[in-house]
Amino acid sequence: MNKLIAIVSLMTIIQMGSAQSLKTVSYMDGTQELNGLVTANAGRQLPGVLILPAWKGIDDEAKMAALELEKSGYITFIADIYGKGNIPEDNASAAKLSGAYKNDYKAYQHRIALALDELKSQGALPDKIAVIGYCFGGTGALEVVRAGFEVQGAVSIHGGLNKDKDRPNIPIKAKVLVQHPAEDKSVSREDYDSLVKELRDGNADWQIVTYANSGHTFTNPESPEYNEIMAKRAWNHLLMFLEEILR
């Protein structure tokens, strides 16, 4: 019943708010058109948050997060990583597309950099920017710090943690929050330990919060793994982190 209520609440927020508060913004990567979404407070010179969506592209969870972050005073932009005409229709196509960007991490970083530029062009203060990502986007949030992008912080929400072993660990300037579900079968102990070593080697300001009794997509009300209590805690931890680094 709680899950049903959460789904209804999510859909209500999206239906009532997205048409009013989220505007499509087209930008380009060469000849590839990209279509992101920005909140209605664009242009007001406020701290900014870039959302990197999960493996199926811009979804309701990303939209809901953007609308809620707007209420907290952040210009929020949802990135389009795949581009127009490349939206996955099912899990298989999503796995193929996201896998291509995970393997070609420089292409992923490039698309994220374009989205960061777009967020700034929408009025976000360039010295007060954070990146958050869900699932595949959580991997992208870690790629932000690995690329050394000029952001204040990055949040990986049930993201993939692995990095190729031949990639060196480098100094990490941005603050890092990793929100990790304890029962995430897609993340191995080796990947987890390697990330901890990477953050330590990079002398990063980092924190990993592990959420009990939670599967991979525990924050998404539309997922069978949704854990309402832990999702609320994760959201509050996110807001506290953003308040610290962007205010």
N, C-alpha and C positions, 0 to 999 in steps of 0.2 A: 504493500500500500504506500509506504514512504517513497519507494522508487517511482510509483505512478504519479504521486503528487509532485515529485521533483521534475519529472518529464513534462507534466502539464505546466508547471511554473516556468520551466525553460522555454517551452514553446510560446507561452504568453508573453514573456519578456521579448522574445525575438519578433513575434508578430506585432506587438505594440510599439517596440522601440526601433527595430532595424530600419523600417521605412523612413522614420523621422530622424534617426540619429546616425545612421551609417550611410556614407555616400561612396559610390564606386569611383575609384581614381585609376585612370589608365596611364601606364608608363611603359617604357620600352627597354628591351635588351636587344639591341641591334634591330632586326626585323621582327622579333617576337614581341607581341603585345602581352602585357601583364596587367591584370585587373585586381587591385587591392581594394580594401575598404577603410575609410577613415571616419572618425567620430565627428559629431557636429560642432565640437569646440575647436576645430582646426582653424589656424590663423590667429590664435589668441596668445601666442608666446607663453606656453606652459611646458612643464616637463613632459616628456614623451615616452611612450611604451610601444615597442614593436612586438607584435604577436606573430610567431611562426606556427602555422597550423599543423595538424596531424597529417598522416600519410594520404588521406583522401582529398586534401586541399582545404579550402576555407569551409568550415562546418559550423554547426549551431553552437558548439562549445566555444569556439573562437569568437563568434559574434557576441555571445552572452558575456564573455570576459571583457570584450571591448566596451560594451555598453556599461558594464559595472565599473570599469576603470575610468570611464568618462565621468561617472558620478563622483569619483574620488579626485577629479581635477587633472587627469592626464589626457593629453591628446594621444589617441591610440590608433595605430595603423596595422591592419592585418595584411601580411605579405602574400602575394601570389608567387609561389615558387615555380610552379609548372608552366604557367602561361595559358593564354586563351587557346582553346581547342585541345588541351591536354589534361582534362579533368578525369581522374580514374572513375570507372563505373563500378568496380568491384574490388575485393581484397587482392585478387591476383594482379590486376593492373596497377593497384596502389603499391603493392610490394615491388613490382618491376620498376615503376617510376622512382619511388623513394630510394630503392636500392641503387639505381643509377647515380643519384646525387650523393649517396653515402660513399660510393666507390670513387666518384669524381668530386672529392670534397672541395676542390678549388672552384668548381662550377657552382656548388652549393653556396660557398662563401660569397661568390660574385653576385648571385641572386639576392642574398641577404644584404650585401652592401648597397645594391640598388634600392632595396626597400628602406634601408636606413636613410639614404639620401632623400627618398620621397617623404619619409616621416619628417625630416628636418624642413623640407620645402613646404610642409603643411603647418609650420609654425612651431614645431617642437624645439625647445631650447637645446642647442647642440652640445652643451656641457651638462645636460641633465636628461640622459637617455638610458633606458633599460630595455633589454630584450627578454621575452619569455617565450617558451615553446612547449607544445604538447606532443608527446610521442616522437614521431619523426622531427617535429619542430623542436623538441627537447634536445635532440642530437644537434640541431642547428644552433641552439643557444650555446652549446659547448663549442661549436665551431666558431662562434663569434669571439670567444675568448682565446681560442687557439690561433685565430687570425690576427689577434691584437687590435681589433677594432676599438675606436675611441668611444666606448660606452662606460657608464658607471657600474653597471651590473648585468648579470645574466642569470636566468632561472630556467633550469631544465626540469620539466614536469613529466614524470614517468617516461623520460627519454632514454634512447639507447646511449650507453656510456662508453662504448668501445672506440678505440682508435688504432689504426694500423701500427704494428710494432716498429716499423721502419721510420715512423714520424717522430722526430725528437721532441722531448718536453722542453717548453720554452717559458720564460718569465711571463706571468699572468698579472695584468694590471687591474682588470675589472673584478669586482666582488662577485662571488659565485654562490648561488643557492641551488642545491639539487634536491628535488622532492621525489623520493624513491619509495615505491610500494614494496612492502616486505615480501610479497608473494609473486613478484614479477618474474615469470619464467623466461622472459626474453633477455634477461640480464644475468650473465654468469658471475660467479664469485670472482673469477679472474678479471672480468671487465670492471667490476666494482673496485677491486684492489688496485688495478692499473690506474683507474681514475684518481683514486686517493693519492697514489704515488705521483701522478702527473700534477695534481694540485699542490702537493707538498714541494715537489721539485721546482714548480713555478713560483714558490713563495707567495701563493695566493691567499687572499682573505676569503675563506670558503666555509661552507656548512652543508652537510648532508642530513636531511630529516627523513627518517624511515617511518612509514605509516603501516601500522599493524593490520593484519587481516585484510590486506588490500592487494588485488590483482592489478594487472598492467594499466587498465584504463579506469582506475578507481575514481577519477574526478568527473567523469562524463555521465550525466544522468541517463543518457540513452544506452549506456553499456550495461550488460549483465554483471559486470564487475564493479559497478558503482557502489561506493561506500559513503553514504551521506555524511556520517560523523567525520570520517577522515578527510573527505572532500572539503568540508567546512573548515577544518583545522588548516588544511593546506592553503586554502584561500586566505585565511587570516594571517598565516605565516608570510604569504606572498605580499599582502598589503603592508605588513610591518617592515619587510625587507625594502620595498619600494619607498616607503616613507623615510627610511633611514638614508637611502642613497640618493634620493632625488629632491628632498626638501632642504 
